[in-house]
């Protein structure tokens, strides 16, 4: 019998949002194997760049494999999947043991690639997460565990990511004890999210309410931005009063407090204003 704290002996992930979960599970099981995506070309030099999970695994001497749909992991007992870019084929799922995915909404609502961001954009007051067994349908497998939490008007997406991770840690023993008690989803009233494009992050033509929601929603995958004097200003944080740099919207102004001006590093608005005087 596999020890409970070693239930997940494989981990699938491919970006920075996966790292905290891998750190935690690696502490539970030093023999965990990581599966991630192959390096892709990026940057001005168009060179192959390893993702954050690969770099973390190499630094911490964690066994690492590149994902391939044809692979069969004979030693895999159960796997945990967080923010993994590849889609598992039916053949891969049939040839390997159970893979449980962390989805950052209360399924069956907000399936797809951007649940946290979409919940903020839609002004939801509740959020949560679901751990389910992956099957051939999108975020539709039987549920292993779920938990609800409040989504406040002051929460940025990064806050929700952090809250969910903290709850995952505190609920871990309950989670792994739920593996044998899966419940099928009721997919009648399911809703889906989309992958956002760069133009979706622009706030120039938005109302104040929509713009502020975008700034909060896109602080992790974005950020949101404003085009001012033909230059892009990425907006990380905002306030309800001016700090010296105001961006005009369709029905008023947005007051950023932390920005990345085009061609510069992230900085406070007060420092930016002081520098241009």
C-alpha positions in Angstrom: 0.0 0.0 0.0 1.3 3.5 -0.9 1.6 5.9 2.0 -0.9 8.7 2.0 1.7 11.4 2.0 3.2 9.8 -1.1 -0.1 9.4 -2.9 1.0 11.7 -5.8 4.2 10.3 -7.2 3.9 12.2 -10.5 3.4 15.9 -11.1 2.4 17.6 -14.4 3.0 21.3 -14.7 4.5 23.9 -17.0 4.4 27.4 -15.6 5.1 29.5 -12.5 1.6 28.9 -11.2 2.6 25.2 -10.7 5.7 25.8 -8.6 4.2 26.2 -5.2 2.3 23.0 -5.5 5.3 21.1 -6.8 7.4 22.5 -3.8 4.7 21.2 -1.4 4.3 17.8 -3.0 8.1 17.4 -3.3 8.4 18.0 0.4 5.9 15.2 0.9 7.6 12.8 -1.5 11.2 13.4 -2.5 10.8 10.6 -5.2 8.2 12.5 -7.1 8.6 12.6 -10.9 7.9 15.8 -12.8 6.5 15.8 -16.4 6.6 19.1 -18.2 6.5 20.5 -21.7 9.6 20.8 -23.9 11.4 24.1 -24.1 10.0 26.6 -26.7 11.7 29.4 -28.5 11.2 32.8 -26.9 12.7 36.2 -26.5 14.6 38.5 -28.9 17.2 35.8 -29.6 14.5 33.2 -30.4 16.3 30.7 -28.3 14.9 27.6 -26.7 13.9 28.5 -23.1 13.0 26.0 -20.4 9.9 26.7 -18.4 9.8 27.5 -14.7 8.9 24.0 -13.7 11.9 22.5 -15.6 14.3 25.0 -14.0 12.9 24.3 -10.5 13.2 20.6 -11.0 16.8 20.8 -12.3 17.8 23.1 -9.4 16.3 20.7 -6.8 17.4 17.4 -8.5 13.9 16.2 -9.2 13.4 13.5 -11.7 12.2 15.2 -14.9 10.5 14.0 -18.1 9.3 15.8 -21.2 5.7 15.1 -22.0 4.9 12.8 -24.9 1.4 11.5 -25.7 2.8 8.1 -26.5 4.6 7.6 -23.2 3.4 5.0 -20.6 4.6 5.7 -17.0 4.7 2.2 -15.5 5.6 3.4 -12.1 2.9 6.1 -11.9 0.5 5.5 -9.0 -1.5 8.8 -9.1 -0.5 12.1 -10.6 -1.3 15.7 -9.7 -1.7 18.2 -12.5 -1.5 22.0 -12.1 -1.5 24.6 -14.9 -0.3 22.1 -17.6 -0.3 23.4 -21.1 -0.7 20.2 -23.0 -4.0 18.3 -23.5 -4.0 14.6 -22.6 -5.2 12.4 -25.5 -7.6 9.5 -24.9 -4.9 7.1 -25.7 -2.6 8.6 -23.1 -5.3 8.5 -20.4 -6.2 4.9 -21.2 -2.5 3.8 -21.0 -1.7 5.6 -17.7 -2.9 5.7 -14.1 -5.2 8.3 -12.8 -4.3 12.0 -13.1 -6.0 14.5 -10.9 -6.3 18.1 -12.0 -6.5 21.3 -9.9 -9.1 23.7 -11.4 -9.6 27.1 -9.9 -13.3 27.3 -9.9 -16.3 25.4 -8.4 -17.0 23.0 -11.3 -19.0 22.7 -13.5 -18.9 26.6 -13.6 -16.0 28.3 -15.3 -14.4 25.4 -17.1 -11.5 26.1 -19.4 -8.2 28.1 -19.3 -9.0 31.3 -17.3 -11.4 30.6 -14.4 -10.0 33.0 -11.8 -9.7 35.9 -14.3 -13.2 35.4 -15.6 -14.8 35.2 -12.2 -13.2 38.6 -11.3 -14.3 40.1 -14.6 -17.9 39.0 -14.0 -18.0 40.4 -10.5 -18.5 37.1 -8.7 -18.6 37.2 -4.9 -17.6 33.5 -4.5 -14.8 31.5 -5.9 -13.1 28.2 -5.0 -11.3 25.2 -6.5 -12.0 21.7 -7.6 -9.8 18.7 -7.8 -11.1 16.1 -10.3 -10.0 13.0 -12.1 -9.2 13.9 -15.7 -11.2 12.2 -18.5 -11.5 12.9 -22.2 -13.9 15.8 -21.7 -12.9 19.4 -20.7 -12.8 19.7 -16.9 -15.7 17.2 -16.7 -14.2 14.3 -14.7 -15.5 13.1 -11.3 -14.8 15.3 -8.4 -12.3 14.3 -5.7 -12.5 17.5 -3.6 -13.8 21.1 -3.8 -13.9 24.0 -1.5 -15.6 27.5 -1.7 -14.2 30.8 -0.5 -15.1 34.5 -0.8 -14.0 36.6 -3.7 -13.8 40.2 -2.5 -13.9 43.4 -4.6 -10.4 44.1 -3.4 -9.0 40.7 -4.5 -6.6 40.6 -7.4 -6.1 37.3 -9.3 -2.8 36.7 -7.6 -4.6 37.0 -4.2 -7.0 34.2 -5.3 -4.2 32.0 -6.5 -2.5 32.4 -3.1 -5.7 31.8 -1.1 -6.4 28.6 -3.0 -2.9 27.3 -2.5 -3.0 28.0 1.2 -6.4 26.2 1.4 -4.9 23.3 -0.6 -2.1 22.9 2.0 -4.5 23.0 5.0 -6.9 20.6 3.3 -4.2 18.2 2.0 -5.0 15.2 4.2 -8.7 15.5 3.5 -7.9 15.7 -0.2 -5.9 12.6 -0.4 -8.4 10.7 1.8 -11.1 11.6 -0.8 -9.5 9.7 -3.7 -11.8 6.7 -3.2 -15.0 8.8 -3.0 -15.3 10.5 -6.3 -18.6 12.2 -7.3 -19.7 12.7 -10.9 -20.3 16.3 -12.0 -23.6 17.7 -12.9 -22.7 19.2 -16.3 -26.1 20.5 -17.2 -25.4 24.1 -16.2 -21.7 24.2 -17.0 -20.0 27.4 -18.2 -16.7 27.9 -20.1 -13.9 30.5 -20.1 -11.7 31.5 -22.9 -8.0 32.1 -23.5 -7.5 35.9 -23.5 -5.7 37.7 -26.3 -3.5 40.7 -25.9 -6.2 43.1 -27.0 -8.5 41.9 -24.3 -6.1 43.3 -21.7 -6.3 46.9 -23.1 -8.5 49.3 -21.0 -8.6 52.4 -23.1 -12.2 52.0 -24.3 -13.6 50.6 -21.0 -15.7 52.0 -18.3 -14.1 52.5 -14.9 -15.8 49.4 -13.5 -14.6 47.2 -16.4 -11.1 48.7 -16.3 -10.6 48.1 -12.6 -11.9 44.5 -12.9 -9.4 44.0 -15.7 -6.5 45.3 -13.7 -7.4 43.0 -10.8 -8.1 40.0 -13.1 -5.0 40.2 -15.3 -2.3 40.9 -12.7 -0.9 37.4 -13.1 -1.4 36.5 -16.8 -1.2 40.1 -18.0 -1.1 42.7 -16.8 -3.8 45.0 -18.1 -2.5 48.0 -20.1 -3.3 51.5 -21.3 -2.0 53.2 -24.4 -1.0 56.8 -23.7 0.8 59.0 -26.3 1.4 55.9 -28.4 3.2 54.1 -25.6 2.0 51.1 -23.6 1.7 51.5 -19.8 1.2 48.2 -18.0 -0.9 48.6 -14.9 -0.3 46.4 -11.9 -2.1 48.2 -9.1 -4.6 51.1 -8.8 -6.1 53.4 -6.2 -9.3 55.4 -5.9 -7.5 58.7 -5.9 -4.8 60.2 -8.1 -1.1 59.6 -7.5 -0.1 62.0 -10.3 -0.8 59.9 -13.4 -4.4 59.6 -14.6 -5.7 57.6 -17.6 -8.9 58.8 -19.1 -11.6 56.1 -19.7 -15.1 56.3 -21.3 -16.8 57.6 -18.1 -13.9 58.9 -15.9 -10.4 58.1 -14.9 -8.3 55.3 -13.6 -5.6 56.0 -11.1 -2.7 53.6 -11.3 -0.2 53.3 -8.4 2.2 50.7 -9.9 3.1 50.6 -13.6 5.6 49.3 -16.2 6.1 52.1 -18.7 7.1 50.9 -22.2 10.8 50.1 -22.3 11.2 50.5 -18.6 11.1 48.4 -15.4 8.1 48.1 -13.0 7.9 51.1 -10.7 5.5 53.1 -8.5 3.6 55.9 -10.2 5.0 58.4 -7.7 8.5 57.5 -8.8 7.6 57.7 -12.4 6.0 61.1 -12.1 9.0 62.4 -10.1 11.3 61.2 -12.9 9.5 63.0 -15.7 9.4 66.3 -14.0 
